[in-house]
Amino acid sequence: MSDKFFFKGRQDARQNHVKQGFLTNAAQKKGTKKFPLSLTVISEARKAELTKIVAEAGLYADITIDTQKGAVESISELDALLNTGGTIKLDKTPSRNEPCSCGSGKKFKKCCG
């Protein structure tokens, strides 16, 4: 007879997921002291410009200069953080029995609703 009817609890012990190498803290916010942005620029002037932008935004970044021929600037992480959209908030519409917003003193359902 099967022991599933008599056993109380878990039959198979769970493996410890931390020891397997899984990333357990998924909230790694880029641009903080612990997880700075990694930016690559091609000139010293551009580094000074990006340092100013990062400081104004209140972020932290490791900026390296790549002076090799054909080097490409890599600032996509910074662009993604600076161009995030804000939360859109909509005005609450009045319910049927609230006073009308036009100022007539009537209920919304009798005036504008």
Backbone hydrogen bonds in HBPLUS format (Angstrom, degrees):
<---DONOR---> <-ACCEPTOR-->    atom                        ^
c    i                          cat <-CA-CA->   ^        H-A-AA   ^      H-
h    n   atom  resd res      DA  || num        DHA   H-A  angle D-A-AA Bond
n    s   type  num  typ     dist DA aas  dist angle  dist       angle   num
A0006-PHE N   A0003-ASP O   3.26 MM   3  5.42 145.0  2.39 102.7 111.9     1
A0007-PHE N   A0003-ASP O   3.15 MM   4  6.08 140.7  2.31 154.3 162.4     2
A0028-GLN N   A0026-ALA O   3.02 MM   2  5.73 132.4  2.26 103.3  90.1     3
A0031-GLY N   A0035-PHE O   2.81 MM   4  5.93 140.0  1.97 157.0 159.5     4
A0060-TYR N   A0031-GLY O   2.89 MM  29  4.91 139.1  2.06 116.5 127.6     5
A0037-LEU N   A0060-TYR O   3.04 MM  23  6.40 167.3  2.06 140.1 137.7     6
A0062-ASP N   A0037-LEU O   2.66 MM  25  5.95 167.7  1.67 172.4 171.2     7
A0039-LEU N   A0062-ASP O   2.97 MM  23  6.14 160.4  2.00 146.7 153.1     8
A0064-THR N   A0039-LEU O   2.97 MM  25  6.36 162.9  2.00 153.5 156.6     9
A0040-THR N   A0074-SER O   3.13 MM  34  4.93 159.8  2.18 126.7 132.9    10
A0074-SER N   A0040-THR O   2.86 MM  34  4.93 162.9  1.89 139.0 144.6    11
A0041-VAL N   A0064-THR O   2.90 MM  23  6.30 164.4  1.93 165.6 170.5    12
A0066-ASP N   A0041-VAL O   2.80 MM  25  6.08 167.7  1.81 168.0 170.2    13
A0047-LYS N   A0043-SER O   3.16 MM   4  6.41 145.4  2.29 137.5 146.9    14
A0048-ALA N   A0044-GLU O   3.10 MM   4  6.41 154.4  2.16 145.9 151.4    15
A0049-GLU N   A0045-ALA O   3.05 MM   4  6.32 152.9  2.12 144.0 151.6    16
A0050-LEU N   A0046-ARG O   2.93 MM   4  6.16 161.5  1.97 149.5 153.7    17
A0051-THR N   A0047-LYS O   2.90 MM   4  6.02 150.3  1.99 145.8 154.5    18
A0052-LYS N   A0048-ALA O   3.17 MM   4  6.35 150.9  2.26 140.8 147.1    19
A0053-ILE N   A0049-GLU O   3.14 MM   4  6.46 156.1  2.20 144.6 151.0    20
A0054-VAL N   A0050-LEU O   2.87 MM   4  6.03 163.6  1.89 152.7 156.8    21
A0055-ALA N   A0051-THR O   3.03 MM   4  6.13 156.2  2.09 141.7 148.2    22
A0056-GLU N   A0052-LYS O   3.02 MM   4  6.23 156.1  2.08 148.1 154.1    23
A0057-ALA N   A0053-ILE O   3.11 MM   4  6.31 147.0  2.22 143.5 152.0    24
A0059-LEU N   A0054-VAL O   3.08 MM   5  5.36 169.2  2.10 158.4 156.4    25
A0058-GLY N   A0055-ALA O   3.20 MM   3  5.10 148.3  2.30  96.1 105.5    26
A0071-ALA N   A0068-GLN O   3.30 MM   3  5.50 141.8  2.46 133.1 126.4    27
A0079-ASP N   A0075-ILE O   3.12 MM   4  6.45 161.4  2.16 151.7 157.2    28
A0080-ALA N   A0076-SER O   2.96 MM   4  6.11 155.4  2.02 147.1 153.2    29
A0081-LEU N   A0077-GLU O   3.18 MM   4  6.45 153.2  2.25 143.1 149.3    30
A0082-LEU N   A0078-LEU O   2.97 MM   4  6.17 158.8  2.01 154.1 160.1    31
A0083-ASN N   A0079-ASP O   3.02 MM   4  5.94 143.4  2.15 145.4 153.2    32
A0098-GLU N   A0095-SER O   3.37 MM   3  5.66 166.5  2.38 111.5 115.5    33
A0109-LYS N   A0096-ARG O   3.09 MM  13  4.82 145.7  2.21 151.3 140.9    34
A0108-PHE N   A0098-GLU O   2.87 MM  10  5.86 149.2  1.97 169.8 172.0    35
A0100-CYS N   A0106-LYS O   2.97 MM   6  6.00 157.9  2.02 171.6 165.1    36
A0110-LYS N   A0107-LYS O   3.14 MM   3  5.46 138.3  2.32 104.9 115.8    37
A0111-CYS N   A0107-LYS O   3.13 MM   4  6.31 134.4  2.35 147.4 160.3    38
A0113-GLY N   A0108-PHE O   2.76 MM   5  5.38 136.4  1.95 172.9 161.1    39
